């Protein structure tokens, strides 16, 4: 089955979108902006030398920083241009082009993952029809006790309550909800959600 992901629709409308996206992060980093909040968060969760899945890795921005912390990082993204950037910028990572809903993680040897994460509003770009399949596929990579963390903003077409229900539908246990990657508590009116779940 082929899903109609919003990211692909944007690329069809604007062929320069992926290149512009990659350049935006490089420009922010060159200007001294902090682009590592998600990576610090995941690094704090992970055992040393962990196996980490960057699900929707884009240019490898977050996963690349985790490589620098001594982890083994595996990235998957449907955008072949962004994967090429990740391979160029972070050659010690393992980067794959593929749809998170349908990617064969087992065939790629991506298993026994300690932490799988989705940063950068990845989940809000998914075809709604693919959401549960995507989350189940990511769950399949986790070792028992492995954890999944995702963050995205409100008003992007994926209601937080629906997302939490989708996570629970995979059999993962929701451990914690926060409102920022800097560990601020989640409130009913929070406009951002960072959720941690565990494969039990």
C-alpha positions in Angstrom: 0.0 0.0 0.0 1.2 3.5 -0.8 0.4 6.2 1.6 -0.3 9.9 0.8 2.1 11.6 3.3 1.9 15.3 3.6 5.7 15.7 3.1 5.5 14.1 -0.3 2.7 16.5 -1.3 4.8 19.4 -0.2 7.7 18.2 -2.3 5.4 17.8 -5.4 4.2 21.4 -5.0 7.7 22.7 -4.3 10.6 20.7 -5.8 13.1 22.8 -3.9 11.5 22.1 -0.5 14.0 19.4 0.6 17.0 21.4 -0.3 15.6 24.5 1.4 14.8 22.5 4.5 18.4 21.1 4.7 19.9 24.6 4.2 17.7 26.0 6.9 19.2 23.8 9.5 22.7 24.4 8.3 22.1 28.1 8.4 20.7 27.9 12.0 23.7 25.9 13.1 26.2 28.2 11.5 24.5 31.2 13.2 25.0 29.5 16.6 21.4 28.5 17.3 20.8 25.5 19.5 19.6 22.7 17.3 20.4 19.9 19.7 17.6 19.8 22.3 16.0 16.6 21.1 19.5 14.9 20.9 20.3 15.9 24.5 16.9 14.5 25.6 17.5 11.2 23.9 21.1 11.0 25.1 19.9 11.4 28.7 17.4 8.5 28.2 19.8 6.1 26.5 22.4 3.7 28.1 26.0 4.4 26.9 26.7 2.9 23.5 23.0 2.5 22.8 21.3 1.4 19.6 19.1 4.3 18.6 16.6 4.6 15.8 16.0 8.1 14.4 12.6 7.6 12.8 12.1 10.3 10.2 15.7 11.3 10.4 15.8 14.0 7.7 19.3 15.3 7.3 20.5 13.4 10.4 20.6 16.6 12.4 19.5 14.9 15.7 20.9 11.4 15.0 24.3 12.9 14.0 24.7 14.5 17.4 24.0 11.2 19.1 26.7 9.5 17.0 29.0 12.0 18.6 28.0 10.7 22.0 29.1 7.2 21.1 25.8 5.6 20.1 25.0 3.5 17.1 22.4 5.4 15.1 20.1 4.1 12.4 18.0 6.6 10.5 15.1 6.1 8.1 13.3 8.8 6.1 11.2 8.8 2.9 13.1 11.8 1.5 16.1 10.5 -0.6 17.6 14.0 -0.8 17.7 14.4 3.0 19.1 10.9 3.4 21.9 11.9 1.0 22.7 14.9 3.2 22.8 12.7 6.3 25.2 10.3 4.5 27.4 13.2 3.6 27.4 14.9 6.9 27.4 11.9 9.3 29.0 9.0 7.4 29.3 6.9 10.6 25.5 6.6 10.8 23.4 4.0 9.0 20.9 5.9 6.9 18.0 4.4 4.8 15.4 5.8 2.4 12.0 4.4 3.2 8.5 4.9 4.5 8.3 4.4 8.2 5.0 2.6 7.9 6.3 0.0 5.5 10.0 -0.1 5.9 11.3 -3.6 6.7 13.4 -2.9 9.8 14.2 -6.6 10.4 15.6 -7.0 6.9 17.8 -4.0 7.4 19.1 -5.4 10.7 17.5 -2.6 12.7 16.4 -4.4 15.9 17.1 -4.5 19.6 16.8 -0.8 19.7 17.2 0.9 23.1 15.5 4.2 22.1 13.5 5.1 19.0 12.6 8.7 18.5 10.7 11.0 16.2 11.7 14.7 16.3 10.9 17.7 14.2 7.1 17.2 13.9 7.7 14.0 11.8 4.4 12.4 13.0 2.3 15.3 11.9 3.4 14.8 8.3 2.1 11.2 8.2 -0.9 10.2 6.1 -3.5 9.7 8.9 -4.2 6.2 7.4 -0.6 5.2 8.2 -0.3 6.4 11.8 -1.0 3.1 13.7 1.0 1.0 11.2 3.9 3.4 11.5 3.9 3.3 15.3 3.6 -0.5 15.3 6.5 -0.8 12.9 8.6 1.5 15.1 7.6 -0.5 18.1 8.8 -3.7 16.4 12.4 -2.4 16.5 12.5 -2.0 20.2 14.1 -4.5 22.6 11.9 -5.4 25.6 12.0 -2.3 27.8 13.1 -0.2 24.9 11.5 3.2 24.7 9.9 5.4 22.1 9.9 9.2 22.3 8.2 11.6 20.0 7.5 15.3 20.0 5.3 17.5 17.8 3.2 20.7 18.0 -0.5 21.2 18.4 -2.6 22.5 15.5 -0.8 20.3 12.9 -3.6 17.9 12.2 -2.8 15.1 14.7 -4.7 15.6 18.0 -2.6 14.7 21.0 -5.3 12.5 22.5 -5.6 10.6 19.2 -1.8 10.1 19.1 -1.8 8.8 22.7 -4.6 6.3 21.7 -2.6 5.3 18.7 0.5 4.6 20.8 -1.5 2.6 23.3 -3.0 0.6 20.4 0.5 -0.8 19.6 0.8 -2.3 23.1 3.3 0.3 24.3 3.0 1.7 27.8 2.9 5.5 28.0 5.3 6.5 30.7 5.5 10.3 30.6 4.1 13.4 28.9 6.1 16.7 28.8 5.5 20.0 27.0 9.0 20.6 25.8 12.3 18.8 25.1 13.6 20.8 28.1 11.4 18.7 30.5 8.7 21.2 31.3 5.5 19.5 32.5 2.6 18.8 30.2 -0.6 20.7 30.9 -4.0 20.4 29.3 -3.4 23.6 27.3 0.2 22.8 26.2 0.8 23.5 22.6 3.6 20.9 22.3 3.8 17.3 23.4 6.8 15.1 24.1 5.7 11.6 24.9 7.8 8.7 26.2 6.4 5.1 25.8 7.9 1.7 26.5 7.7 -1.7 24.9 6.7 -4.0 27.7 
